[in-house]
Amino acid sequence: MKLKLAKPLAFFDLETTGLNISSDRIVEISIVKILPNGDKEIKTKRINPTIPISKESSSIHGIYDKDVKDKATFASVAKELADFIEDSDLAGYNSNKFDIPLLAEEFLRANIDFDVSKHKLIDVQNIFHKMEQRTLVAAYKFYCNKDLTNAHSAEADTTATYEILEAQLEKYPDLKTDTSFLSEFSQTTKNVDLLGRIIYDNKNVEIFNFGKHKGKPVVEVLEKEPGYYSWMMNGDFPLYTKKVLKEIKDKKIIQDKVETVIVNKSKSVQQSNKKIIPHQKQPLETEQQISENKLLMLKNKFNSK
């Protein structure tokens, strides 16, 4: 069963200096972009991370400092990569928890406003775990009956991930082939940010998903404890989490201003609609009253002489 694509779907994988979303960097990125007509475009780049690669990471992906010291930095290729995936939904293996959050951090450092809400996100690992619960190597063997001999090479992992998703669609008739379904099905929580520090509750209200305020609405916490915002913005949280937090706060400020304008306008309308009691007109004099008044005036004039 083939993917049903309304727009391109970009499978991608990162090799990095380590596992910390906030502080580690990309050393290799590979993107396999599948077009709606089935054509494939591949872009693979080694990146100078500008920081040392940990020994643990090098022992896994085989990329060392000397291999990337003369490569372009992410900042210098960020625009090219952003343009390449701008029109695409995104897919990967464990990508919702790691690759996409780390990629977003790199884009934001390069002053590119990466907005994840513009992309459907398909995490093949989450589909796999829901269906079979295995590793990428096992998934490749299970679904494609192939050995992933070059595991932890970004391009090999990315290509394998694409083949696994296609095999999953063949194996499970209940899986729909459109990206909207696959994106929703491969989510474990309804994240507002990428790491799930802030999530939507069952009423689509943004709530904190960690720490002492876990389960509480973000807006409510920020109103009662304004210092919590500063603590997060100055703390070791991913830039994308901070971006989302700021957007929630700014949205609340705008809503408050709009409500104030509406209330003031309503009061103004109410005041203007208050009935003004008109001056009562003096009743017109009858002919008898006029005659009596004239007679009284003559009498007064006579008495004054």
C-alpha positions as CSV (number, residue, x, y, z in Angstrom):
1,M,0.0,0.0,0.0
2,K,1.5,3.3,-1.1
3,L,1.5,6.6,0.8
4,K,-1.3,9.0,-0.1
5,L,0.4,12.4,-0.2
6,A,-1.3,15.7,-0.7
7,K,2.1,17.4,-0.4
8,P,5.7,16.2,-0.1
9,L,6.7,14.1,3.0
10,A,10.3,14.7,4.1
11,F,11.9,11.8,6.0
12,F,15.0,12.9,7.9
13,D,17.5,11.7,10.4
14,L,20.2,13.5,12.5
15,E,23.5,12.5,13.8
16,T,24.5,14.8,16.7
17,T,27.2,15.7,19.2
18,G,25.1,14.2,22.0
19,L,21.5,13.8,23.3
20,N,20.8,17.1,24.9
21,I,18.2,19.0,22.9
22,S,19.2,22.4,24.2
23,S,23.0,22.2,24.0
24,D,24.0,19.5,21.5
25,R,24.4,20.2,17.7
26,I,23.9,18.4,14.4
27,V,26.9,16.8,12.7
28,E,25.0,15.2,9.9
29,I,21.6,15.5,8.4
30,S,19.9,13.5,5.7
31,I,16.5,14.3,4.2
32,V,14.7,12.0,1.8
33,K,11.8,14.0,0.3
34,I,9.0,12.0,-1.2
35,L,6.8,13.9,-3.7
36,P,3.1,13.2,-4.2
37,N,4.0,11.6,-7.6
38,G,6.4,9.2,-5.9
39,D,9.6,10.9,-7.0
40,K,12.3,11.2,-4.5
41,E,14.8,14.0,-3.6
42,I,17.7,13.4,-1.3
43,K,19.8,16.0,0.5
44,T,22.6,14.9,2.9
45,K,25.1,17.2,4.6
46,R,27.9,16.9,7.1
47,I,27.8,19.9,9.5
48,N,30.5,21.6,11.6
49,P,28.8,21.7,15.0
50,T,31.3,24.3,16.3
51,I,31.5,22.3,19.6
52,P,33.3,18.9,20.3
53,I,31.5,15.7,19.4
54,S,31.2,13.4,22.5
55,K,33.2,10.2,22.4
56,E,30.0,8.3,23.1
57,S,28.3,9.8,20.0
58,S,31.3,9.3,17.7
59,S,31.5,5.6,18.8
60,I,27.9,5.2,17.6
61,H,27.8,7.2,14.3
62,G,31.5,7.1,13.4
63,I,31.8,10.9,12.9
64,Y,34.7,12.6,14.6
65,D,35.7,16.2,15.1
66,K,38.3,15.9,12.3
67,D,35.6,14.8,9.9
68,V,33.6,18.0,10.2
69,K,36.1,20.7,11.1
70,D,36.1,22.0,7.5
71,K,32.4,21.6,6.9
72,A,29.8,24.4,6.8
73,T,28.2,25.4,10.0
74,F,24.4,24.9,10.4
75,A,23.9,28.6,10.3
76,S,25.3,28.8,6.8
77,V,23.1,26.1,5.4
78,A,20.0,26.7,7.6
79,K,18.1,28.7,4.9
80,E,18.8,26.1,2.3
81,L,17.5,23.3,4.6
82,A,14.4,25.3,5.7
83,D,13.5,26.0,2.0
84,F,13.9,22.3,1.2
85,I,11.4,21.2,3.8
86,E,9.1,24.3,3.9
87,D,6.4,22.7,1.7
88,S,6.7,19.3,3.4
89,D,5.3,17.3,6.2
90,L,8.0,15.6,8.3
91,A,8.7,12.0,9.2
92,G,11.4,10.2,11.1
93,Y,12.2,7.5,13.6
94,N,11.9,8.8,17.2
95,S,11.7,12.2,15.4
96,N,9.0,13.7,17.6
97,K,11.1,13.3,20.7
98,F,14.5,14.0,19.4
99,D,15.2,14.9,15.7
100,I,12.5,17.6,15.3
101,P,13.1,19.3,18.6
102,L,16.8,19.4,18.0
103,L,16.4,20.6,14.4
104,A,14.0,23.4,15.7
105,E,16.7,24.5,18.1
106,E,19.3,24.8,15.3
107,F,16.9,26.8,13.1
108,L,16.1,29.2,16.0
109,R,19.8,29.7,16.7
110,A,20.2,30.6,13.1
111,N,17.3,33.1,13.4
112,I,14.9,31.1,11.3
113,D,11.5,30.9,12.8
114,F,10.7,27.2,12.4
115,D,7.0,26.8,13.0
116,V,6.2,23.1,13.6
117,S,2.5,23.8,13.4
118,K,2.8,24.2,9.7
119,H,3.9,20.5,9.3
120,K,2.2,17.2,10.0
121,L,4.6,15.1,12.0
122,I,4.8,11.3,11.5
123,D,6.9,9.3,14.0
124,V,7.5,5.9,12.5
125,Q,8.9,4.7,15.9
126,N,5.6,5.5,17.6
127,I,3.6,3.5,15.0
128,F,6.1,0.7,15.4
129,H,5.9,0.7,19.2
130,K,2.1,0.7,19.1
131,M,2.1,-2.2,16.6
132,E,5.2,-4.2,17.5
133,Q,7.5,-2.4,19.9
134,R,11.0,-3.0,18.6
135,T,14.2,-1.0,17.6
136,L,14.9,0.4,14.2
137,V,17.2,-2.5,13.2
138,A,14.5,-5.0,14.3
139,A,11.8,-3.0,12.6
140,Y,13.7,-3.0,9.3
141,K,14.2,-6.8,9.6
142,F,10.6,-7.3,10.7
143,Y,8.8,-5.2,8.1
144,C,11.3,-5.3,5.2
145,N,13.1,-8.6,5.8
146,K,16.4,-6.8,5.4
147,D,19.4,-6.3,7.6
148,L,20.3,-2.7,8.3
149,T,24.0,-3.1,7.9
150,N,24.9,0.6,7.9
151,A,22.9,1.6,11.0
152,H,23.6,5.1,12.4
153,S,24.5,6.4,9.0
154,A,22.0,9.2,8.6
155,E,21.1,8.4,5.0
156,A,20.8,4.6,5.7
157,D,18.6,5.2,8.7
158,T,16.5,7.7,6.8
159,T,16.0,5.4,3.8
160,A,15.2,2.5,6.1
161,T,12.6,4.6,8.0
162,Y,10.9,5.4,4.7
163,E,10.8,1.7,3.7
164,I,9.5,0.7,7.1
165,L,6.5,3.1,6.9
166,E,5.6,1.8,3.4
167,A,5.8,-1.8,4.8
168,Q,3.6,-0.8,7.8
169,L,1.0,0.5,5.4
170,E,1.1,-2.9,3.5
171,K,0.9,-4.9,6.7
172,Y,-1.8,-3.1,8.7
173,P,-5.1,-2.5,6.7
174,D,-6.3,-0.2,9.6
175,L,-3.6,2.3,8.9
176,K,-4.8,5.0,6.5
177,T,-2.3,6.3,4.0
178,D,-2.9,10.0,4.4
179,T,-0.5,12.1,6.5
180,S,-3.2,13.6,8.7
181,F,-4.2,10.2,10.0
182,L,-0.6,9.0,10.4
183,S,0.5,12.2,12.1
184,E,-2.3,11.9,14.7
185,F,-1.8,8.1,15.1
186,S,1.9,8.4,15.8
187,Q,1.5,11.0,18.6
188,T,1.6,9.9,22.2
189,T,0.5,13.2,23.6
190,K,-0.9,16.4,22.1
191,N,2.2,18.5,22.5
192,V,2.1,22.2,22.3
193,D,5.9,22.4,22.3
194,L,8.1,19.7,20.8
195,L,9.3,17.9,24.0
196,G,5.9,17.8,25.7
197,R,6.7,20.2,28.5
198,I,3.5,21.9,27.5
199,I,0.6,19.9,26.2
200,Y,-3.1,20.2,25.4
201,D,-5.6,18.7,27.8
202,N,-8.9,17.1,26.7
203,K,-10.4,20.6,26.3
204,N,-7.5,21.8,24.1
205,V,-6.2,24.1,26.9
206,E,-2.5,24.4,27.2
207,I,-1.2,22.9,30.5
208,F,2.2,22.2,32.0
209,N,3.3,18.6,31.8
210,F,6.2,18.7,34.3
211,G,7.2,20.0,37.7
212,K,5.2,21.4,40.5
213,H,2.5,22.8,38.1
214,K,2.0,19.7,36.1
215,G,-1.6,19.5,34.9
216,K,-2.3,23.2,35.6
217,P,-3.3,25.6,32.8
218,V,-0.3,27.7,31.7
219,V,-2.3,30.9,31.7
220,E,-3.5,30.3,35.2
221,V,0.0,29.6,36.5
222,L,1.5,32.7,34.8
223,E,-1.2,34.9,36.3
224,K,-0.8,33.5,39.9
225,E,3.0,33.1,39.7
226,P,4.5,35.6,37.2
227,G,8.0,34.7,38.2
228,Y,7.5,31.2,36.8
229,Y,7.6,32.7,33.3
230,S,11.0,34.3,34.0
231,W,12.3,31.1,35.5
232,M,11.5,29.1,32.4
233,M,12.7,31.8,29.9
234,N,16.0,32.1,31.7
235,G,16.4,28.4,32.4
236,D,17.8,25.4,30.5
237,F,14.7,24.8,28.4
238,P,14.8,24.4,24.6
239,L,14.3,27.6,22.6
240,Y,11.2,26.2,21.0
241,T,9.6,25.6,24.4
242,K,10.4,29.2,25.3
243,K,9.0,30.3,22.0
244,V,5.7,28.5,22.7
245,L,5.5,29.8,26.2
246,K,6.0,33.4,25.0
247,E,3.3,33.0,22.4
248,I,0.8,31.7,25.0
249,K,1.6,34.7,27.2
250,D,1.4,37.2,24.4
251,K,-2.0,35.7,23.2
252,K,-3.4,36.1,26.7
253,I,-2.2,39.8,26.8
254,I,-3.9,40.4,23.5
255,Q,-7.1,38.7,24.7
256,D,-7.2,40.8,27.8
257,K,-6.8,44.0,25.8
258,V,-9.6,43.0,23.4
259,E,-11.9,42.2,26.3
260,T,-11.1,45.6,27.9
261,V,-11.9,47.4,24.7
262,I,-15.2,45.4,24.4
263,V,-16.2,46.2,28.0
264,N,-15.3,49.9,27.6
265,K,-17.2,50.1,24.3
266,S,-20.2,48.4,25.9
267,K,-20.2,50.9,28.8
268,S,-20.0,53.8,26.4
269,V,-23.0,52.5,24.4
270,Q,-25.0,52.0,27.5
271,Q,-24.3,55.6,28.7
272,S,-25.2,57.1,25.3
273,N,-28.5,55.1,25.3
274,K,-29.7,56.6,28.6
275,K,-33.0,58.4,28.0
276,I,-32.8,62.2,28.3
277,I,-35.9,63.6,29.9
278,P,-37.2,66.3,27.5
279,H,-38.2,69.7,28.7
280,Q,-42.0,69.8,29.1
281,K,-43.6,72.3,26.9
282,Q,-45.9,74.9,28.3
283,P,-49.5,74.2,27.3
284,L,-51.1,76.6,24.8
285,E,-53.4,79.2,26.4
286,T,-57.0,79.1,25.6
287,E,-58.9,82.2,24.3
288,Q,-60.6,82.6,27.7
289,Q,-57.2,82.6,29.4
290,I,-55.9,85.2,27.0
291,S,-58.8,87.5,27.7
292,E,-58.5,87.1,31.4
293,N,-54.8,87.9,31.2
294,K,-55.4,91.0,29.1
295,L,-58.0,92.2,31.6
296,L,-55.6,91.6,34.5
297,M,-52.9,93.6,32.7
298,L,-55.3,96.6,32.2
299,K,-56.4,96.4,35.8
300,N,-52.8,96.6,37.0
301,K,-52.1,99.5,34.7
302,F,-55.1,101.4,36.0
303,N,-54.2,100.8,39.6
304,S,-50.7,102.0,39.0
305,K,-51.9,105.5,38.0
